[in-house]
Structure formats: structure tokens, C-alpha cells
Amino acid sequence: MNIDIKNTLASLADIFIKTGIKAIKALFMIEVEKRQDWEVGIKTVCKSNFVMTMGSSNDNYQALLVFAMENLSICQLLGQNEVSPQYALDVLGELGNTYCGMLMDSKEFIQSFGILKQSIPTVYVNGQSYMPCILGIEGQLYFKDNFITIRYAIQKK
């Protein structure tokens, strides 16, 4: 673990928290609060019904933003009984865009990590991914009775 990054993340904890509060309030017009301290560390598993990932990078850093919500939470957030995977992609993708954009407005964040350019979001619903409608190529490579699926999607800016 890179101690410099760990210390920087810890020192910017309030910025990450306040940015999340502002982004959610701006999009959904609801009040949210921090109930426990945020932890800095390595986490390799994220289990929720809805998981959105969005990468961002510059010449020096690569980042991954993750939003994870249970089905009941996203339904309550949106005031609906049910949320389709496509709608979840739209909502969580917009939240990711807003959060990343607001981070780029933070002088402290930029001084620490620079400006990061974000990529397209992907949402996972109950273990299945829902990617934006972008042209791509996909196929499987098999080994014995198993396979791995590879998908590469690209679009013009």
C-alpha cells in the first residue's frame, strides 16, 4: 500500500464526504448524513444489488469510483417500488459524473492528485453488468468446460 496516497486520502476525507453529500443533494434534493468515519484501505469486494463503477485517470494516477446500493435503498432514493437496470445505470452514472465533477472543483483534491478525466460508468445488478449502449466487440474464450467473456467497447468523444 502506498503510504503517501493513504495519508493523502485520509487528509481529504472531509472533501470526499462533503462532495458526496452535495452531489446527492443536488441530484435528488434529499438530505444525507455521515454516521460513521470513512475508512482508508484496500477493499477488493463490493456486494450490493446495484454497483456502479467509473474509472478516471491522468498521467500520474488511476482512480476507480464505486457507488453501491441495495435494491430497497435505490427504490427509496428514487421514490419508486422498482428500478430497472437501465434506469439504475442512468441514475448512478449521473451521480458518478456529478461526484467526479465536484471533486475536480476542489482545490485540495487537484493539488493532491491533479485533474482526472473520467470514463463511462458501468452498473452491476445482482452480479450482471449493464454497460451504456456503446458499440463494442464481445466473445468468449474457452478452457476445458469453462470460458471467459471479453468485451471491448469504444466510442468517439
ChimeraX attribute file (.defattr): number of C-alpha atoms within 10 A of each C-alpha:
attribute: neighborCount
match mode: 1-to-1
recipient: residues
	/A:1	7
	/A:2	6
	/A:3	8
	/A:4	9
	/A:5	13
	/A:6	14
	/A:7	12
	/A:8	15
	/A:9	19
	/A:10	16
	/A:11	12
	/A:12	14
	/A:13	16
	/A:14	13
	/A:15	17
	/A:16	19
	/A:17	15
	/A:18	15
	/A:19	20
	/A:20	22
	/A:21	17
	/A:22	17
	/A:23	22
	/A:24	19
	/A:25	13
	/A:26	13
	/A:27	12
	/A:28	12
	/A:29	11
	/A:30	11
	/A:31	10
	/A:32	11
	/A:33	9
	/A:34	10
	/A:35	6
	/A:36	6
	/A:37	9
	/A:38	12
	/A:39	9
	/A:40	13
	/A:41	10
	/A:42	8
	/A:43	6
	/A:44	5
	/A:45	6
	/A:46	11
	/A:47	12
	/A:48	16
	/A:49	18
	/A:50	24
	/A:51	23
	/A:52	25
	/A:53	18
	/A:54	20
	/A:55	18
	/A:56	16
	/A:57	16
	/A:58	13
	/A:59	8
	/A:60	9
	/A:61	11
	/A:62	13
	/A:63	14
	/A:64	11
	/A:65	15
	/A:66	16
	/A:67	16
	/A:68	19
	/A:69	17
	/A:70	14
	/A:71	18
	/A:72	13
	/A:73	13
	/A:74	20
	/A:75	16
	/A:76	12
	/A:77	14
	/A:78	13
	/A:79	10
	/A:80	10
	/A:81	10
	/A:82	12
	/A:83	16
	/A:84	10
	/A:85	18
	/A:86	15
	/A:87	10
	/A:88	22
	/A:89	24
	/A:90	16
	/A:91	18
	/A:92	25
	/A:93	21
	/A:94	15
	/A:95	20
	/A:96	25
	/A:97	19
	/A:98	19
	/A:99	20
	/A:100	23
	/A:101	17
	/A:102	17
	/A:103	21
	/A:104	17
	/A:105	13
	/A:106	14
	/A:107	10
	/A:108	15
	/A:109	17
	/A:110	13
	/A:111	9
	/A:112	12
	/A:113	18
	/A:114	16
	/A:115	21
	/A:116	20
	/A:117	14
	/A:118	19
	/A:119	13
	/A:120	16
	/A:121	21
	/A:122	20
	/A:123	28
	/A:124	20
	/A:125	22
	/A:126	14
	/A:127	12
	/A:128	12
	/A:129	15
	/A:130	16
	/A:131	16
	/A:132	15
	/A:133	9
	/A:134	12
	/A:135	10
	/A:136	10
	/A:137	10
	/A:138	10
	/A:139	11
	/A:140	11
	/A:141	9
	/A:142	10
	/A:143	8
	/A:144	5
	/A:145	5
	/A:146	8
	/A:147	11
	/A:148	9
	/A:149	9
	/A:150	10
	/A:151	9
	/A:152	10
	/A:153	12
	/A:154	10
	/A:155	9
	/A:156	4
	/A:157	3
